[in-house]
């Protein structure tokens, strides 16, 4: 039988980005989370050197949260408006203002101090909120440019 009732139109929503990713982490999850970030960023449209740079910076920020921010943290990762954004939060005692304002490249033989410097150089945007209750660092990478913003 054929119904003569009018059909209700269906809305088709294209899926062009992976769903947002939110994960808590500690030292044991750093490698696993780096792989998840790489897969998400690639599925979102980052490729080549931009993808590598983004994953490197996120890995540095996750490692900083573990080493300096109380041993654990939370990562949020999403794509919106042609940009992939990652936010890493911890519950450490914050970043000293002098350290935060230091824009100098770390000495080549220095084992630490590279995270924020790399984030400034390789991300299109870097936002840091820090205080005695913890730190949140947000980076972003545009999907439409070949080069990161000058830092």
C-alpha positions in Angstrom: 0.0 0.0 0.0 1.0 3.5 -0.7 0.3 6.2 1.8 -1.0 9.5 0.5 0.1 11.4 3.6 2.9 13.9 3.0 6.4 12.7 4.0 8.2 14.6 6.7 11.5 15.9 5.2 14.7 14.5 6.8 17.6 16.7 7.7 20.9 15.3 6.6 23.8 16.6 8.6 27.2 16.0 7.0 29.9 14.6 9.2 33.0 16.5 8.3 34.9 16.5 11.7 35.4 13.9 14.3 33.5 14.3 17.6 35.3 16.4 20.2 37.8 14.4 22.4 38.0 14.9 26.2 40.4 12.7 28.2 42.0 12.8 31.6 45.6 11.6 31.6 48.6 10.8 33.8 52.1 9.7 32.9 51.0 6.2 31.9 48.7 7.6 29.2 51.0 10.2 27.5 51.9 7.9 24.6 48.4 6.6 24.0 47.0 10.2 24.2 49.6 11.4 21.7 48.4 8.8 19.2 44.8 9.8 19.8 45.6 13.4 19.2 47.5 12.6 16.0 44.5 10.5 14.7 42.0 13.3 15.6 44.1 16.1 14.0 44.6 14.1 10.8 40.9 13.2 10.6 40.2 16.9 11.1 42.3 17.8 8.1 45.8 18.7 9.4 48.5 17.1 7.2 52.2 17.0 6.8 54.4 19.4 8.8 51.3 21.2 10.3 50.1 17.8 11.7 53.5 16.9 13.0 54.0 20.3 14.6 50.5 20.2 16.3 51.1 16.7 17.7 54.6 17.7 18.9 53.3 20.8 20.8 50.4 18.9 22.4 52.8 16.2 23.5 55.1 18.8 25.1 52.1 20.4 26.9 50.8 17.1 28.1 54.3 16.3 29.4 54.5 19.7 31.1 51.2 19.0 32.9 52.5 15.7 34.2 55.9 17.0 35.2 54.9 20.4 36.6 51.2 20.3 37.1 50.5 17.7 39.7 51.1 14.5 37.7 47.8 14.5 35.8 45.6 16.7 33.6 42.7 16.9 31.2 42.8 17.3 27.5 40.0 18.7 25.3 40.4 18.6 21.5 37.9 19.9 19.0 37.5 21.2 15.4 35.4 24.3 14.7 35.4 26.9 12.0 38.4 25.5 10.1 40.6 25.3 13.2 41.8 22.4 15.4 42.0 23.5 19.0 43.5 21.7 22.0 43.2 22.7 25.6 45.3 21.1 28.4 44.5 21.8 32.0 46.3 20.7 35.2 46.1 21.4 39.0 49.6 22.5 39.6 50.7 25.6 41.4 50.9 27.7 38.2 53.6 29.1 36.0 55.9 31.8 37.3 55.3 35.1 35.5 59.0 35.5 34.5 58.9 32.0 33.0 55.7 32.7 31.2 57.0 36.0 29.7 60.3 34.5 28.7 60.4 34.3 24.8 64.0 33.3 24.4 64.9 30.0 22.8 66.2 27.5 25.3 69.8 26.6 25.0 70.4 23.5 22.8 71.8 21.4 25.7 68.8 22.2 28.0 66.6 19.2 28.8 63.6 21.3 29.8 62.0 24.6 28.9 61.0 23.8 25.3 57.2 23.3 25.7 55.9 26.8 25.8 58.6 28.0 23.4 57.6 25.4 20.8 53.9 26.1 21.4 54.5 29.8 20.6 56.5 29.0 17.5 54.4 26.2 16.0 50.8 27.1 16.9 48.6 29.7 15.3 47.3 30.8 18.7 48.5 30.2 22.2 46.5 31.2 25.3 47.7 30.5 28.8 45.7 31.0 32.0 47.6 30.2 35.1 47.4 30.7 38.8 47.8 28.9 42.1 45.0 26.5 41.3 46.4 25.3 38.0 47.2 26.1 34.4 45.2 25.8 31.2 47.0 26.1 27.9 45.0 26.4 24.6 46.6 26.1 21.2 45.1 26.1 17.8 46.1 25.3 14.2 44.2 26.6 11.2 43.3 24.1 8.5 43.6 26.7 5.8 47.2 27.9 6.0 50.5 26.3 5.1 52.6 28.0 7.7 52.1 28.6 11.5 51.8 32.2 12.6 55.1 33.9 13.3 55.9 33.6 17.0 
